[in-house]
């Protein structure tokens, strides 16, 4: 498959513009998620947390894998970065975290929006890394690659460890609010969000492209305000 440069270019800039717009929107109204979801007795309008996480994260793993399986690509650094960073993150979120989460039901429109975004982003990142990205041999020793990968896996470790703390915050039957402690929660209120932001900033550095930067920026603008809201709460 040939690189669809115009599609990649416009989608990347669309993510950048969308990120800024979403950030501004969250300064006025707060997106309902987790503890901020208000259940009004109409369960048909919500989706159970485990199913919601599985459905909304799956496209980010499935779409790049389908692109990989449907095209005859030669071994390359771009392919390896896609598989061992991007797809690894979403494998964990789709098939492991979704089974462990104990969160509240999620509004259906939030789930639908996440499915659409993850489908588009899965195509954007997958197509770019498989068919557009080119790295010469010198890139394998470039400090940006090494530093970016270190940031990614450090961020992933922080994200997973912070989620573990949150999942074990309350004993069975407890409904009281508790402040998480330990790990990066000793330094930041939203340690799980911090870890994910660090991941995608590292991914953008390691791959060094507008496409991956646009996703990292969108991540910061979408989940960054959540950490701020948690801190205020």
PyMOL commands that set and color helices and strands:
alter all, ss='L'
color gray80, all
select helices_A, chain A and resi 5-26+34-36+43-45+49-70+77-100+108-132+137-141+143-167+183-186+191-207+210-232
alter helices_A, ss='H'
color red, helices_A
select strands_A, chain A and resi 46-47+106-107
alter strands_A, ss='S'
color yellow, strands_A
deselect
rebuild
show_as cartoon
